[in-house]
Amino acid sequence: MVLAQKAILLSAVLSLAFLPWPGVGAPVEAASTDKPVSFRNDVMAVISRAGCNAGACHGNATGKGGFKVSLRGEDPAGDYLVMTRELFGRRVNPQIPDDSLLLLKATAKLAHEGGKRFGPDTEEFRILHRWIVDGATDDGETAPKLVSLEVTPREEFLGEPRWRTQIQATARYGDGTSRDVTRLAVYESANPLVTPALDGSVSADKPTETTVLVRYLDQQQPVRLAFVAERPDYKWNATKPANFVDEQIFAKLRRLKLNPSPPVADETFVRRLYLDLTGAPPTSEEAKAFLADKRRDKRTRLVDELMERPEFATFWALKWADLLRIDERPLDKKGVQAFHHWLQRAFSDNMPMDRFAREIVAGRGSTYDSPAANFYRANRDPTMRSEAIAQLFLGTRLQCAQCHNHPFDRWTQNDYYGWAGVFSQIDYKVIENKRRDDNDSHEFVGKQVVVSGRSGDMKHPKTGKVVPAKMLGDTSGGSDDRDRLDRLAEWITSPKNPFFAQSQVNRIWFHLMGRGIVDPIDDFRATNPPSHPELLDQLTTEFVKSGYSLRHIVRLIVASKAYQLSSEPNDTNADDETNFSRNLIRRLSAEQILDAQTQVTGTPVEFTGYPIGTRAAEVGGVQAMRARRRMTEGDRYLDLFGRPPRLLTCECERSNETSMGQAFQLISGPLINGQLSAKENRLTALLKSGRTDEQIVEELYWTTLTRPPNDKERATTSSLLAKAPDKRAALEDVTWALLNSKEFILRH
């Protein structure tokens, strides 16, 4: 007999030895006369509550210590077999319940890497012990099925000193019964400063906000809690709302006893608006003209003016080029140009965002002649396509559901593979591929045609059965013989689809306000609720009514008082990062810094594969023949400052963090030094203009920081220039100092 057969036989024999046989070897304790413990509704809940089936413990893909159960209890039938029958996984002993590893390990009476999970005097121990004593049976056929979980409160603002609340959890079952499961639920806080107790009570030691995820079996609900400082002298700093955006933002601030920062000055507003809408600061002339304008509606007028500029289309095309993975490696240079120009035209023409999405998700044909088809050229397998479309247009992260039911969302593996099946019939006609590296299967150089076939389905990895193609969250159950991508394009942008409009509005809000109403912005789920749900709903309704107009939502947001708040904190909102009580300061993006630096110095930058004079925001791809030609200083600069490699369909790939390498680049890097010392640059023009030292300083400050120098700055810098033996070198030093200032690097 081979070793594998012996192991199977041994497992079977040993499993029988541990079963309570009728009339023989009765359990050491008599079966309880109370209502029996349910494996499905009690034991599985205790396993989750103790953390045994968490990803870091026995719910890991390979388990721990020879014991593996399903992640967060998604497969109770399989877990039952493992705990009671499996040779190395069995953890119960109905003959001698007290010797069950399930109890000995959890109470740390035997060495346990996970430590003590509960004591022998706890409800958890009592449930497991009774279940084993009563025969360790599976009541999968008789246990009432959990259909919903209700929690109270769903949202609460707790004023100091009553920084404590009690969460109650009630399970509703398919047989119409309900049960208080507060003691069996799991409580997880999104804020590390707030730790819920085992009994569902939640308290805090300082003002803060959190979302507590309440989980019982396969149901979960979020609870939003705000712990509000007392502030006995608090008085609302009354600010008249400009629109419904302010009404919602200010209403919550008032409940939190936070006052918004004051309105921003014109100098800061014009710089902020130019950076947000065009990707570069205003010129000296543009900024001065705005400040000289005395019309009351000049801010609104400027918004409309900037959205008509080609720079607006280019800058917003850059944002989507990141998300759509526009890069030379999978698309080749011609494909990049076609797709990038299509994006620019779409934003220049104010293409409705529903049409924008439809053209991408249904894009087929030659990737040179049908630019939107390049999306599928870059995403070459069904799971990659399905995850990307879900993240881009539905605000949903599905990756976790590929291997198991999503632990934080409602999506199952069936949902995942049914959704992937929508994309499984896409195929390619590779007309030619002149790639330089035969070992790089992701490199394509040459024409391709994206086609949609009539065959190809996804199989469930566990069952091996075909999972019917299905739109994500679609419960209609109807069949449709139309092309899958055509159906997808129609379904995604349907007004009945709750995901599309919300996710797009949230993305626009993020780019203007620095943080999403739902954050991360592409992670919509019940367990990651919006900070301002009513505001998100109103913006979504407005978006749909406007015909899915990007510009309409941009105009509405930037017209709000909330957008136009200063970044200076007051004594109430210094710690607020989530409620938009002040402008969130953030570092300029790689392209913004370089284009601003180029605008200040008047010295163009070279990028590989693009003509000199191309703005950083106009560069279509990110790896233009990088492996085959030299990288320019402009390319290195953008990479160093966080330009994404476009390997993922996610805003998270772009980095606006600071680093020592960036500091050295700004302090002594070859690019900034070359721009400052160039013979024919802005500094040369200023010195030849015949202006006084004070006038040169004035112009330099307006050009670099969008404001005049204050009295001290003007006097100090003018004196430096006047006394310098080499005025050109001194002017380079002054400009260098301004380009290295926080005021230049940051968007206020």
C-alpha positions, 0 to 999 in steps of 0.5 A, a space after each residue: 500500500 502506498 504512503 498516501 493510501 495509508 495516510 487516508 486509511 489512518 485518517 479514517 480510522 482515527 476519525 472514527 475513534 473520536 466519534 461518540 458511537 451509539 451506546 458505547 463510550 458515552 461522553 463524560 458529561 451528560 448532554 445539556 438540557 438547555 437549547 443546544 449550541 448551534 455549530 453554524 450560529 454559535 461555534 462559528 461565531 466564537 471562532 471568528 470572535 477569537 480571531 482563529 479564522 483571521 488571515 493572520 491566523 488559521 484563516 491564512 491560505 496555508 493555515 497555521 500549525 497544521 490547522 487551516 480553516 476558511 477565512 472569516 468562516 466563509 465555508 462552515 461545512 468545510 471548517 466542520 470537517 477540518 475541526 472534527 475529521 481531518 487527520 492533522 486539523 482535528 481539534 475536538 475530542 467528544 470522548 474527553 471534551 476537556 482534552 480538545 485542542 480547540 479548548 486547550 490551545 485557545 485557553 493557552 493550557 497548551 503552547 499556542 503561537 496565537 496566545 490566549 484567546 479566552 479563559 475557561 470562565 468565559 462565554 466563548 469557552 462555555 459555548 465550545 465546551 457544550 458543543 463538544 460535550 453534546 457530540 460536536 455535531 453540525 446543524 447545517 441542515 436545521 440551523 436557521 439561516 442568518 439573513 441580516 444583522 442590525 446594529 444600534 446606533 448606526 451613527 452617534 455624536 458623543 459629547 465630552 465627558 460622555 465619550 462612551 457608547 454601547 453597540 447592540 447587535 441583533 441577528 435576524 434569521 430566515 425563520 423569522 426569529 431574531 436574537 441578541 448577538 452583541 456578545 458574539 459579534 466582532 468589533 473592529 475600529 478603523 481608528 487605532 485610538 479607539 478600541 472597542 471592548 468585547 461586549 460592544 462598548 466603545 470609548 475614547 480618551 480624546 476627540 476623534 472619529 471612527 467607524 466600528 465594523 460590527 461583524 457576525 458570521 457573514 454579515 457586517 455593518 458599520 457604526 460611525 462614531 464621533 467623540 466631540 470635545 466639550 468646548 464650553 466657550 464654543 461659538 459657531 463662526 457663522 459662514 453663509 453657505 454658497 451652495 448645498 456643498 457648504 450646507 452639508 459640510 458646515 452642518 457636520 462641522 457645527 455638530 462636531 463643534 469645529 469652526 471652518 478656517 477663514 476664506 482664502 485670500 485672492 492671491 492664494 485662491 488664484 494659485 490654488 485654482 490654476 494648479 487644480 484646473 490646469 496643473 500649473 500656477 498662473 503667470 505673474 500677469 495672470 495673477 495680477 490681472 485677477 487681483 486687479 479685477 473688482 467684479 464680485 463674481 470674478 472667482 466664478 468667471 475665472 473657473 469658467 475661463 480656465 475650463 475652456 483652456 487646453 491646459 484643463 483638458 491636458 491636465 485632466 487627461 493626465 489624471 486618467 492616463 495614469 488610471 488607464 495605464 497609458 504606457 509605451 510598453 504594452 501600447 507602443 508609441 503610436 498607441 500611446 499617442 492615439 489614446 492620449 490624444 483621445 483623452 485630451 479631445 474628450 476633456 476638451 469637448 466636455 464629453 459626458 462621463 457616461 459616454 466616456 466610460 461607455 467608449 472605454 468599456 466597449 472599445 474594440 477594433 484597431 488600437 491605432 484607429 479606435 483609441 479607447 480599445 487600447 484599454 484592453 490592449 494594456 489589460 490582457 486577461 479577464 481578471 485584470 480587466 474586471 478588477 480595473 473596470 470595477 475600480 475605475 467606474 464602480 469604485 469597487 475593489 474586488 481583488 480579495 474575492 478572487 481567492 475567497 469571499 471578500 472579508 470586508 464587502 458583500 462580494 463572493 467568489 461567484 460574484 468575482 468570477 461571474 463579473 470576470 466572465 463578462 470580459 472573458 470573450 475578449 481576444 486579440 489579433 496581433 498584426 505585428 509585434 516588433 518588440 526589442 526584448 523577446 523575453 518580455 511578454 508584456 512588450 508590444 510594438 505594432 498594430 493590434 485589433 481588439 475583438 469580441 468573440 462568442 466563446 470563453 467562460 470563467 470557471 470557479 477555482 474550487 468547483 471547476 464549474 463554469 460561472 455564468 457571466 453577470 454584471 456586478 451586483 445585478 440581481 435581475 437574473 435575466 439572460 441576454 444574448 447581446 455582446 457582453 461588452 455592449 451590455 456592460 457599457 449600457 449597464 455601467 452608465 445606466 441611471 439605475 446603476 448606483 455605483 457609477 455616478 457616485 464613484 465619479 463624483 467622489 473622484 472629482 471631489 478628491 482631486 479638488 479637495 485632497 481627500 474623497 468623501 469616500 476614502 480611499 476613493 475607489 473602495 466603496 463598501 458598507 464598511 467604508 462609509 462616506 464622511 458626508 453621505 447626504 452630500 455624496 447623494 446630492 452631488 451624485 443627483 446633480 451629476 446625473 441631472 447635468 448629463 454626467 458633466 465633469 465641468 458642472 461638478 468641478 464648477 459646483 465644488 470650487 464655487 463652494 466656501 468649503 473649497 475656498 477655505 484657508 489652510 490655516 487652522 484655528 483653535 478648533 480644527 487643527 486636528 481635523 483631517 476628514 471633515 473639510 474644515 480647512 484646506 488640506 495642504 499637499 505637495 504638488 505632483 511631479 508634473 506640477 512641480 516641474 512645469 512650475 519650475 520651468 515656468 519660473 525659469 523660462 527654460 524648457 525641459 527635454 523628455 525622451 521621445 518628445 520635442 523640447 518644449 513639451 510640458 511635463 503634463 503633456 507627456 503621454 506615456 511614462 516609459 518612452 523607450 526607456 530601456 532602449 534610449 537614455 533617460 533625460 533629466 526631465 524623465 528622472 525628475 518626474 520619476 523621483 517626484 512620484 510619477 507612477 509607472 502605470 502598472 496599476 489601475 489606482 490613484 494610490 500608485 502616484 506618490 506625493 510624498 517627500 524624500 531625501 532624493 527630492 531634496 537633493 534634486 531641488 538643492 543641487 540637482 543637474 536639472 534645476 542648476 541647468 535651468 537657473 544657469 541657462 544663458 537665455 532664461 527668465 533671469 537673463 530677461 529680467 536683468 536686461 529689462 532695465 528694471 530696478 532691483 526692487 522691481 526685479 524682486 517684485 516680479 520674481 515673487 509674483 512669478 514664483 509664489 503668486 504674491 508680492 514680497 512682504 516688506 522684509 523680503 523686499 528689503 533683504 532681497 533687494 539689498 542682496 542684489 544691490 551689493 552683489 559683485 555678480 548680480 546674475 549669480 545673486 539672482 540665481 541664488 534668490 530664485 533657487 531659494 524661492 524654488 526650494 521654499 515650502 510655499 512653492 512646493 506645496 499647494 495651500 
